[in-house]
Amino acid sequence: MDPNIRELDPAQPLPAASATPAKKPEKEEGSFLWFLIKLVVIVLAFRSFVFTSFNIPSESMMPRLVVGDYLFAAKWPYGYSKRSLPLDVPLIPGRIFASTPERGDIVIFEHPVDGTDYIKRVIALPGDTVQVVNGVPVINGVPVRQEKVQDLVIPVRPDDNCARARFVEEQADGTYACRYPQYRETLPNGVTFNVLDFGLEPQDNTQAVVVPEGRLFMMGDNRDNSMDSRFPPVAGQGIGLVPEENVKAQASFMYFSTDGTAEWIKPWTWFTAARWSRMFRGI
């Protein structure tokens, strides 16, 4: 018999089980709690310093961004401040790794008055003289190049209407769509994008202004349906010249889009409402 193995005598009772309570479940509970804490920290760090998610609630950035779009925005291009953190927690003094956006960038920023998140396109930078004449931005005395392109036709959302009644158009299948005049615009640095213009509106002519240091002149691509730097800063309305320190992120990538017809109680509508052609594309 192997001397390292003791054979049990069937006549002898088995050793009594230890009365000491097991610690394993308590250890497992502690491990799971620690896992959750680490997960929250990682998610907060990712959202604060790498990417965060936004959705589009208004038509001010049509045609590039429409209601129902969901996008990722990069946090690092313009540096970090307390606005990079959840609830604007004042853990970052001032603005670190700061960088000025370029003309044509689509940026997310806090409204200078009420702190609401807005999204607009940068048109003019510090030191630029900018004016809008008959709907065309004039930067440092040179009108931005603009050319007419094919109209934008977009279905009417169930919970919305066209911006103006004259743009409503009945389709061959009996549904309705909005047909908006569309133009191709090219900024001085060569960035090109499409804008919508409904015709001459009061905000299509502004006074010339020199953009001060640390400020940005921004406009929505939907030129006659956007409260932007052409309007004075008022809570829930115009934004005036936006402080660079209010900039939070650069719109980068579209990951989802829905036309608004989905219903929670009808799972199949989650797929039929998805605008697949708008997903997984850069901005």
N, C-alpha and C positions, 0 to 999 in steps of 0.2 A: 504494500500500500504506500502511496506517495506520502511522505512524512509531512508535507506542507498542506495536506487536506485532511480535515478531521471529519470522520464519518459520524453522523448523528445516530444516537441510540433511539429507536422508535419508542422505547418505554419512557424516555424522559420527555417532559413537557417542553414546548418551544419557548424560547426566551420571550418575556413580556415586552410588548411594544412600548417605546418611550412615551412618556406623558407630556413631553415638551412640545408645545404647539409649533406647527410648521411655519417657517418664515417665508417660504417661496412665494405664495400669493401676494404678500405685502411687497416683496421685492419686485414682482412683476408689475404691480400697480404703480410703484414708484418709477419704474423704467418707462412705462407708458406715458406717465405725466411728463417726465423729462423729455421724451420723444416729442410730445405735443408742443412743449415750450420751445424746443429747438426748431421745430417746423414753423411755428409762428415767427420766430426771429428771422429765419431764412426767407420766408415770404415777405416780411416787412422790409428786409434789406434789399431784396430783389426789386420790389415795387418802388422803393425809395431811390435806388441808385442805378438800376439797370433799365427795366421796362415797366410801364404801368398801362392799364387799359382804360379807354374812354369810349363813350358812345355818342353819336351825333343826334341831338334832339331838335335841331332847327334846320332851315333851308339856306342859311346865310353863306355856306360854302359850296353850294351847287355851282357847277355840275360835278366837281371832283368828289365831294362828300355829300351824301343825301341822308335824310332822316332814316334811321334804322341801321346805319353802318356802325360797326364795332371795330376799333383799331387799337394797335399797340403804339405807344409813344416812347421814344428813347429819352432817358433822363440825363445821360452824360454829355450831349453835344454842347450845352450852354453853361455847364457848371452846376453847382449845388448851393442851395440856401435852405432856410427853414421851410420854404414852400415845397421843397422836395420831400419833406417828411410828412407822415400822416398828421392831420389836424394842425399843420404848421408849427409843430413842436420846436421851440427856439433852441435847438441843440447845435446848430451850425451858425457861427458868427459871420454876419455879412454874406458874402458870396465867394465860394472857393472854386478854383479851376474855371473861372468865368471866361466865356467866349461870346462874342456878339453874333446873333443870327445873320445869315446872308439874305439878300433880297430874293424873294420867291419862296423862302422856307415857310412851311405851314407849322405854326407853333401853338401850343397850349399855354395859357397864362391866366393869372388871376386878375379879375376886374379891379382897376385901381381904387374903386370906391367900396364895393360890397364883397370883394373877394371871391365871387363866383368864377368857376372855370369857363373860359371862352376859348374859341379856336378861330384864328384868322391867318391871313397870309401877310408876311412882311413885305412892304412895298418900298419904304424909304428908311435909311439908316441915319445915325447921328451925323450932323453936319450937312445933310442933304436939304435942298430947298424943294418942297413938294407942293403941288397944287393940282386940283382936279378941274379940268375945263371941258364942258360938254360931255362929261362921263369918262374922259380919258385922263389918266394920271400924267402929270408933267413933272419930271424929275430933273432938277438942275437945269431947267429951261428947255429940256428936250422931251417932247411928247412920247409916251410909250407907244411902240409900234402895235397896231391893232388891225386885224383883218377879219372880215365876216366869214364864218364857216357854217356848216349845216346846222339847222335848228336842233335843239335838244327836245326830244319827245319822251316824256316820262309818265307812266300810268298814274292816275289819281289814286292816292292812298284812301282806304276806307274811312279813315278818321281825319281827312284833310280835303282841301280844295286847291285849285290853282291860285297863284298869288294875285292874279287879276282875271276877271271874268272873260276878257277878250282872248285869253290864251287857252281857253277850254276848247278841246277838239274831240268830236265823236269818232271812234275808230270803226273799222269795218265790222267787227264782231259785236258792236253795240255798246262797248265799254267807252270810258272817257279817259283822255290823257291831256297833259299840259304841253303845249308847244311854245318853247321859249327861244327868242333870238339869242344866238351864241356867237362869240367872237374869240379869236385866238390872239393872245396878248404876249408880247416879248419884252422883258425887262432889260435894262442896260447891261446886265451881266450875262445875258443870253438865256435865262430861264424862261421857258414858255409854258403857258397853261391856258385853259379856256375859261371865259367868264360869261355871265349872262347879263343882258342889258334890256330893260323893259321900255326904254325910251327916255326922253328928257325928264328928269325929276329934280326937285329942289336941291338935293345933295350932290347933283352932278356938276355943280360949280362951287368952288370954295376959294377962300383967300390963300395966297401963298404963305407958307410957314417954313421956317428953318427948324429942322428937328434938333432939339438940344442934345448935348452929351448925355448918354445914359438913357435915351428914349428911343422909341420905335414908332413909325407910322404904319398902321396895319389896316387892311381892307378885307372884306369878304369877297369871294369870287362871284357871288350873286349880288352884283353891285347895287341894285335897287331894292334889295331885301336884306340889308345888313346894317346893323348899328355898330359902326366902327370908328376909326380915328377922324372921320369927317365930322363927328358929333362930339360935343363936350362930354366929359366923364360924368355920368349920372347913374346912380344905382339902377341896374336892370335895363339900362339903355346904352348910350354911347360910351366909348372907352377913352376918348382923347388920345394923347400921345402916351403910349404905355411905357412905364419904367422897365428897363431891362431886368431888374431884380425880380419882377413879377413873372418872368418867363419860367415855366416849369419843365417843358419837354418839347421834343420835335416829333410831329406825327410821322410815323414810319411805315406801318404795315397794316393792311386790312385783313382781319381774320374771320369776320362774319358779317352778314347783312341780311335783313329781313324786311319784307314789304308791309308788315303790320297785320297780315290776315291770319296769323297763327292763333290758335286757341288752346289753352292748357288741357281742356277736357277732350280735345281731339288731337292725339299725338301725331297723326299722319300730316296734319297741317304744319307741324314744325318743319317738315321737309318741303312741302309745296310752297310755303311762304318764303323759304330761303332764296336769296338772289345769288345763285352760285357763281355767276359770271363776275360778280364784284369781289369775291373772296380771294384770299391768298395772293394779294398783289400789293406792290409798293405804293407809296403815296408821294 
